[in-house]
Amino acid sequence: MIHQAVLDPLLEEEALHNLCDAARLLGFGGLCTSLCHLEAVRNRIGPSGRLRLFAVVDFPFGTIPAELKRAQAEWAAARGADALDVVPNLAAITAGRAEAYAEELAQICDLGLPVTVILDVNRLQPERLSLAVEAAIDAGAAFLQAGNGFGAATTPVQVRKLKELARGNCAIKAAGGIQRLETALDLVEEGATALGTSHGPALIQALRHPQ
């Protein structure tokens, strides 16, 4: 359920190790990390198992050329990633080039790892969000992520909308602004099956010791 974010590029080694250890001990579903920390996280948490290692690809903007995005995904796969969190080419969607958007994602999905497509739901107009969802499903995405951790927090309404658009073809992950247990529970109630947050241990603490 909880995917602990380990994305700070200035994270020191001790803090990185502490987050990895906490994620393993608390039974989190995943650790989501940038490519610069990928090998260190893999080494710390050990072989693939219940705690899956998610590598972000072209995060946070999704603007590099498709062949470079595919190369990032291949690099991550070769270094132990269990799954990929990909920022798609949303500019292609806004320009009406859904085919290019879907083809780029399909090339990454073809690697065989589960792919989460990170959608900036705060900025996409409804018709473009619908198009982005449909094209991501066609490309083979396993998860759709509401929010990228920047800007306004992801809301339960946005999660519900994404779930409706997915029509059961993709699982829904919420990310961005999940700092309180009440927020996390609201997002789950509306359909999120995974929560991306940098506050995982605090959420578990709040769940175990309600005030």
C-alpha positions as CSV (number, residue, x, y, z in Angstrom):
1,M,0.0,0.0,0.0
2,I,2.7,2.5,1.0
3,H,5.4,3.3,-1.5
4,Q,8.0,5.3,0.5
5,A,9.5,8.0,-1.6
6,V,13.3,8.3,-1.5
7,L,13.7,11.0,-4.1
8,D,15.8,13.8,-2.4
9,P,19.0,14.1,-4.5
10,L,20.8,15.4,-1.4
11,L,19.8,12.6,0.9
12,E,22.8,11.5,2.9
13,E,23.8,7.9,3.2
14,E,22.6,7.4,6.8
15,A,19.2,8.9,6.1
16,L,18.9,6.7,3.0
17,H,19.7,3.6,5.0
18,N,17.2,4.5,7.7
19,L,14.4,4.9,5.2
20,C,15.2,1.6,3.5
21,D,15.3,-0.2,6.9
22,A,12.0,1.4,8.0
23,A,10.3,0.4,4.8
24,R,11.4,-3.2,5.2
25,L,10.5,-3.4,8.9
26,L,7.2,-1.7,8.5
27,G,6.1,-3.9,5.7
28,F,5.8,-1.2,3.0
29,G,4.8,-2.3,-0.5
30,G,7.5,-0.3,-2.2
31,L,10.4,2.1,-2.2
32,C,10.3,4.7,-5.0
33,T,13.7,6.2,-5.8
34,S,15.6,8.2,-8.4
35,L,18.2,6.6,-10.5
36,C,21.1,8.2,-8.5
37,H,20.0,6.2,-5.4
38,L,18.8,3.0,-7.2
39,E,21.8,0.8,-6.8
40,A,22.4,1.9,-3.2
41,V,18.7,1.2,-2.3
42,R,18.8,-2.2,-4.0
43,N,22.0,-3.2,-2.1
44,R,20.4,-2.0,1.2
45,I,17.1,-3.8,0.9
46,G,18.4,-7.0,-0.7
47,P,16.9,-9.2,-3.4
48,S,13.5,-8.6,-4.8
49,G,10.7,-9.6,-2.5
50,R,7.7,-8.2,-0.8
51,L,9.3,-4.7,-0.7
52,R,9.5,-3.8,-4.4
53,L,11.9,-1.2,-5.7
54,F,10.4,1.4,-8.0
55,A,12.6,3.6,-10.2
56,V,11.4,6.9,-11.5
57,V,12.0,7.5,-15.2
58,D,12.3,11.1,-16.6
59,F,11.1,12.5,-13.3
60,P,9.6,15.0,-12.7
61,F,9.0,16.6,-16.2
62,G,8.8,13.8,-18.7
63,T,10.4,16.0,-21.4
64,I,13.4,14.0,-22.6
65,P,13.3,12.3,-26.1
66,A,11.6,8.9,-26.2
67,E,14.9,7.0,-26.9
68,L,16.5,8.5,-23.9
69,K,13.5,7.7,-21.7
70,R,13.7,4.1,-22.9
71,A,17.4,4.1,-22.1
72,Q,16.7,5.3,-18.6
73,A,14.2,2.5,-18.2
74,E,16.6,-0.1,-19.5
75,W,19.3,1.2,-17.2
76,A,17.0,0.9,-14.2
77,A,15.9,-2.5,-15.1
78,A,19.4,-3.8,-15.4
79,R,20.3,-2.5,-12.0
80,G,17.5,-4.2,-10.1
81,A,14.4,-2.1,-10.4
82,D,11.2,-4.2,-9.8
83,A,9.0,-1.6,-11.4
84,L,9.1,1.8,-13.2
85,D,7.3,5.0,-12.4
86,V,7.4,6.9,-15.6
87,V,6.5,10.6,-16.3
88,P,5.0,10.5,-19.8
89,N,5.2,13.1,-22.6
90,L,2.2,15.1,-21.5
91,A,3.1,17.8,-24.0
92,A,2.2,15.3,-26.7
93,I,-1.2,14.9,-25.1
94,T,-1.8,18.6,-24.9
95,A,-0.7,18.9,-28.6
96,G,-3.2,16.2,-29.7
97,R,-0.5,13.6,-30.4
98,A,-1.8,10.8,-28.3
99,E,-0.2,8.2,-30.6
100,A,3.3,9.5,-29.9
101,Y,2.5,9.6,-26.2
102,A,1.3,6.0,-26.2
103,E,4.2,4.7,-28.4
104,E,6.7,6.1,-26.0
105,L,5.0,4.4,-23.1
106,A,4.6,1.1,-25.0
107,Q,8.4,1.0,-25.6
108,I,8.9,1.1,-21.9
109,C,6.1,-1.3,-21.0
110,D,7.7,-3.8,-23.5
111,L,10.6,-4.2,-21.0
112,G,8.3,-6.4,-19.0
113,L,8.3,-4.5,-15.7
114,P,5.1,-3.1,-14.2
115,V,4.8,0.6,-15.2
116,T,3.1,3.4,-13.3
117,V,2.3,6.4,-15.5
118,I,2.5,9.6,-13.5
119,L,-0.2,12.0,-14.5
120,D,-0.2,15.7,-13.5
121,V,-3.9,15.7,-12.7
122,N,-3.8,19.2,-11.3
123,R,-2.9,20.7,-14.7
124,L,-4.5,18.5,-17.3
125,Q,-7.9,19.6,-18.6
126,P,-10.6,16.8,-18.2
127,E,-10.7,15.8,-21.9
128,R,-6.9,15.6,-22.0
129,L,-6.7,13.6,-18.8
130,S,-9.2,11.2,-20.3
131,L,-7.1,10.9,-23.4
132,A,-3.9,10.4,-21.3
133,V,-5.6,7.6,-19.3
134,E,-6.9,5.8,-22.4
135,A,-3.5,6.0,-24.2
136,A,-1.6,4.8,-21.1
137,I,-4.0,1.8,-20.8
138,D,-3.5,1.0,-24.4
139,A,0.3,1.1,-23.9
140,G,0.2,-1.5,-21.2
141,A,0.4,0.6,-18.0
142,A,-0.2,-1.3,-14.7
143,F,-0.8,1.8,-12.5
144,L,-2.0,5.3,-13.0
145,Q,-0.7,7.9,-10.5
146,A,-2.7,10.9,-9.5
147,G,-0.2,13.6,-8.8
148,N,3.6,14.0,-9.0
149,G,4.4,15.4,-5.6
150,F,4.7,19.0,-6.9
151,G,2.1,21.7,-6.6
152,A,-1.2,21.2,-4.9
153,A,-1.8,18.0,-3.0
154,T,-3.7,15.2,-4.7
155,T,-7.4,15.1,-3.6
156,P,-9.8,12.2,-3.1
157,V,-12.0,13.7,-5.9
158,Q,-9.1,13.4,-8.3
159,V,-8.4,9.8,-7.3
160,R,-12.1,9.0,-7.8
161,K,-12.1,10.5,-11.2
162,L,-9.0,8.6,-12.2
163,K,-10.5,5.4,-11.0
164,E,-13.6,6.1,-13.1
165,L,-11.6,6.8,-16.2
166,A,-9.5,3.6,-15.7
167,R,-12.6,1.5,-15.5
168,G,-10.8,-1.3,-13.7
169,N,-8.0,-1.5,-16.3
170,C,-5.3,0.0,-14.1
171,A,-4.7,0.3,-10.4
172,I,-4.6,3.8,-8.9
173,K,-1.7,5.3,-7.0
174,A,-2.0,8.7,-5.2
175,A,1.0,10.8,-4.5
176,G,1.6,14.4,-3.4
177,G,0.8,16.0,0.0
178,I,0.1,12.7,1.9
179,Q,1.3,13.7,5.3
180,R,-1.6,12.9,7.6
181,L,-3.3,9.6,8.2
182,E,-6.7,11.1,7.6
183,T,-5.6,12.2,4.1
184,A,-4.3,8.7,3.3
185,L,-7.5,7.0,4.5
186,D,-9.6,9.4,2.4
187,L,-7.6,8.6,-0.7
188,V,-7.8,4.9,-0.1
189,E,-11.6,5.1,0.4
190,E,-11.9,6.8,-3.1
191,G,-10.0,4.1,-4.8
192,A,-6.2,4.4,-4.3
193,T,-4.5,1.1,-3.9
194,A,-1.0,2.6,-3.4
195,L,0.2,5.8,-1.7
196,G,3.4,7.5,-2.7
197,T,4.7,9.5,0.2
198,S,7.8,10.6,2.0
199,H,6.0,10.3,5.3
200,G,5.4,6.6,5.4
201,P,6.8,5.9,8.9
202,A,4.8,8.8,10.4
203,L,1.6,7.4,8.8
204,I,2.2,4.0,10.3
205,Q,2.9,5.6,13.7
206,A,-0.4,7.5,13.5
207,L,-2.3,4.4,12.6
208,R,-0.8,2.4,15.4
209,H,-1.1,5.1,18.0
210,P,-4.2,7.2,17.3
211,Q,-4.5,10.4,19.3
